[in-house]
């Protein structure tokens, strides 16, 4: 929600152009499911900004399917139904609240199951997709003020701490290792004090997050 709060400061860019159109398929690995779940929730925010009711409803159903794959379906059934109902009613503020609530509910359910690592991956997946979209929007209409929205070093440091605190088995996961390296590459770009994040650096962050 921190990333998407920033979107409100960007005026009225072409959100539809940022929406993914590919169908969501559930991976086999729980770590990948958690990352994808976070990404899909973030995608829901993009669909809300685009006011695309059909895509919002599809993503609400995807959240339910992915939550079921990691045994937290009960925690998001009501959210999923509410997302669909509010999308039909074009209640965009309500839909946005439900997507954020779904993320909270999923993470709380995972914590109860002692799956804190997976809960952190949900947040990480959402941040990666949010940053992917944010950098694309800023690059398309580059200004130094827009670029400054990417200056969030504490978020990157937080995710580095999350990964460092994960179980040894999960830290060795191929995708988690790749994400860790991406965070290492992003960190010096957004930690530069009193320096404008140039368009080239915005494009670099976008390339890294988009690839993941």
C-alpha positions as CSV (number, residue, x, y, z in Angstrom):
1,X,0.0,0.0,0.0
2,X,3.0,2.3,0.5
3,X,3.9,2.0,-3.1
4,X,0.4,2.6,-4.3
5,X,-0.1,5.6,-2.0
6,X,2.7,7.1,-4.1
7,X,0.7,6.4,-7.3
8,X,-1.9,9.0,-6.2
9,X,0.8,11.6,-6.6
10,X,1.5,10.8,-10.2
11,X,-1.6,12.5,-11.7
12,X,-3.5,10.4,-14.3
13,X,-1.0,8.3,-16.3
14,X,-2.1,5.4,-18.6
15,X,-2.7,2.7,-16.0
16,X,-4.3,0.3,-18.5
17,X,-1.0,0.1,-20.4
18,X,0.7,-1.3,-17.2
19,X,-1.8,-4.1,-16.7
20,X,-0.6,-7.6,-17.4
21,X,-3.0,-9.6,-19.6
22,X,-1.6,-13.1,-19.1
23,X,-3.5,-15.6,-17.2
24,X,-2.3,-16.5,-13.7
25,X,-1.1,-20.1,-13.3
26,X,-0.4,-21.5,-9.8
27,X,3.3,-22.6,-9.4
28,X,4.2,-25.7,-7.5
29,X,6.7,-24.2,-5.1
30,X,5.1,-22.5,-2.0
31,X,7.7,-19.7,-2.1
32,X,6.8,-18.9,-5.7
33,X,3.1,-19.0,-4.9
34,X,3.6,-16.5,-2.0
35,X,5.6,-14.1,-4.3
36,X,3.0,-14.4,-7.0
37,X,0.2,-13.8,-4.5
38,X,1.8,-10.6,-3.5
39,X,2.3,-9.6,-7.1
40,X,-1.3,-10.4,-8.0
41,X,-2.5,-8.3,-5.1
42,X,-0.3,-5.4,-6.4
43,X,-1.7,-6.0,-9.8
44,X,-5.2,-5.5,-8.3
45,X,-4.1,-2.0,-7.3
46,X,-3.1,-1.3,-10.9
47,X,-6.4,-2.5,-12.1
48,X,-8.2,-0.3,-9.6
49,X,-6.1,2.7,-10.8
50,X,-7.1,1.8,-14.4
51,X,-10.8,1.3,-13.2
52,X,-10.9,-2.0,-15.1
53,X,-13.7,-3.8,-13.4
54,X,-13.3,-7.1,-15.3
55,X,-9.6,-7.3,-14.6
56,X,-10.2,-6.5,-10.9
57,X,-12.7,-9.4,-10.7
58,X,-10.3,-11.8,-12.4
59,X,-7.6,-10.8,-9.9
60,X,-9.9,-11.2,-7.0
61,X,-10.5,-14.8,-8.1
62,X,-6.8,-15.3,-8.6
63,X,-6.1,-14.2,-5.0
64,X,-8.5,-16.8,-3.8
65,X,-6.9,-19.6,-5.9
66,X,-3.4,-18.7,-4.8
67,X,-4.5,-18.4,-1.2
68,X,-6.0,-21.9,-1.5
69,X,-2.7,-23.3,-2.8
70,X,-0.9,-22.2,0.4
71,X,-3.8,-23.3,2.7
72,X,-5.1,-19.8,3.7
73,X,-8.2,-19.8,1.5
74,X,-10.6,-19.2,4.4
75,X,-8.9,-16.0,5.3
76,X,-9.7,-14.4,1.9
77,X,-13.0,-15.8,0.9
78,X,-15.0,-12.8,2.1
79,X,-12.4,-10.4,0.7
80,X,-12.6,-12.1,-2.8
81,X,-16.4,-11.8,-2.9
82,X,-16.3,-8.2,-1.7
83,X,-13.7,-7.3,-4.4
84,X,-16.0,-8.7,-7.1
85,X,-19.1,-6.9,-5.6
86,X,-17.3,-3.6,-5.2
87,X,-15.8,-3.8,-8.7
88,X,-19.3,-4.3,-10.1
89,X,-20.4,-1.3,-8.2
90,X,-17.4,0.7,-9.4
91,X,-16.5,1.4,-5.7
92,X,-12.8,1.8,-6.4
93,X,-11.8,3.1,-3.0
94,X,-13.6,0.0,-1.5
95,X,-11.9,-2.4,-3.9
96,X,-8.5,-0.9,-3.1
97,X,-9.2,-1.4,0.6
98,X,-10.2,-5.0,0.1
99,X,-7.0,-5.8,-1.8
100,X,-4.9,-4.4,1.0
101,X,-7.1,-6.2,3.5
102,X,-6.6,-9.4,1.6
103,X,-2.8,-9.0,1.9
104,X,-3.1,-8.4,5.7
105,X,-5.4,-11.4,6.1
106,X,-3.1,-13.7,4.2
107,X,-0.1,-12.6,6.1
108,X,-1.9,-13.0,9.5
109,X,-3.0,-16.5,8.5
110,X,0.5,-17.5,7.5
111,X,1.9,-16.1,10.8
112,X,-0.6,-18.2,12.7
113,X,0.6,-21.3,10.7
114,X,4.2,-20.3,11.6
115,X,4.9,-19.5,8.0
116,X,6.3,-16.0,8.6
117,X,8.8,-16.5,5.8
118,X,6.0,-17.0,3.3
119,X,4.2,-13.9,4.7
120,X,7.3,-11.9,4.0
121,X,7.5,-13.2,0.5
122,X,3.9,-12.0,-0.1
123,X,5.0,-8.5,0.9
124,X,8.1,-8.8,-1.2
125,X,6.2,-9.9,-4.3
126,X,3.8,-7.0,-3.9
127,X,6.7,-4.5,-3.6
128,X,8.5,-5.9,-6.6
129,X,5.4,-5.6,-8.8
130,X,4.6,-2.2,-7.4
131,X,8.1,-0.9,-8.0
132,X,8.0,-2.4,-11.5
133,X,4.9,-0.4,-12.3
134,X,6.0,2.8,-10.6
135,X,9.3,2.9,-12.5
136,X,7.5,2.3,-15.8
137,X,5.1,5.2,-15.1
138,X,7.9,7.5,-14.0
139,X,10.0,6.6,-17.0
140,X,7.2,7.3,-19.4
141,X,6.7,10.8,-18.0
142,X,10.1,11.5,-16.4
143,X,10.5,14.3,-13.9
144,X,12.9,14.6,-11.0
145,X,9.9,14.9,-8.6
146,X,8.5,11.7,-9.9
147,X,11.9,10.0,-9.6
148,X,12.1,11.1,-6.0
149,X,9.2,8.8,-5.2
150,X,11.6,5.9,-5.6
151,X,13.8,7.2,-2.8
152,X,12.7,4.6,-0.2
153,X,15.9,3.1,1.1
154,X,14.2,1.8,4.3
155,X,11.9,-0.4,2.3
156,X,14.8,-2.1,0.5
157,X,16.7,-2.4,3.8
158,X,13.6,-4.0,5.4
159,X,13.3,-6.6,2.6
160,X,17.1,-7.4,2.9
161,X,16.6,-8.0,6.6
162,X,13.6,-10.3,5.8
163,X,15.7,-12.4,3.4
164,X,18.6,-12.5,5.8
165,X,16.4,-13.8,8.5
166,X,14.8,-16.6,6.5
167,X,15.5,-20.2,7.0
168,X,18.7,-21.4,5.3
169,X,16.7,-23.6,3.0
170,X,14.6,-20.7,1.8
171,X,17.6,-18.4,1.5
172,X,19.1,-21.0,-0.9
173,X,16.0,-21.0,-3.1
174,X,17.0,-20.0,-6.6
175,X,14.4,-17.3,-7.0
176,X,15.0,-15.8,-3.5
177,X,18.7,-15.7,-4.3
178,X,18.0,-13.8,-7.5
179,X,15.7,-11.3,-5.6
180,X,18.4,-10.8,-3.0
181,X,20.9,-9.9,-5.7
182,X,18.4,-7.5,-7.3
183,X,18.0,-5.8,-3.9
184,X,21.7,-5.5,-3.7
185,X,21.8,-3.8,-7.1
186,X,18.8,-1.5,-6.3
187,X,20.1,-0.4,-2.9
188,X,23.0,2.0,-4.0
189,X,20.7,3.6,-6.6
190,X,18.0,4.7,-4.1
191,X,20.3,5.4,-1.2
192,X,22.2,8.2,-2.9
193,X,21.5,11.3,-0.8
194,X,21.0,14.7,-2.4
195,X,21.2,13.1,-5.9
196,X,18.4,12.9,-8.4
197,X,17.6,9.4,-9.5
198,X,18.2,9.8,-13.2
199,X,16.0,8.4,-15.9
200,X,18.7,5.8,-16.7
201,X,18.7,4.6,-13.1
202,X,14.9,4.5,-13.1
203,X,15.1,2.3,-16.2
204,X,17.7,0.1,-14.5
205,X,15.4,-0.5,-11.5
206,X,12.5,-1.2,-13.9
207,X,14.6,-3.7,-15.8
208,X,15.6,-5.5,-12.6
209,X,12.1,-5.7,-11.1
210,X,10.4,-6.5,-14.3
211,X,12.7,-9.4,-15.0
212,X,12.0,-10.9,-11.5
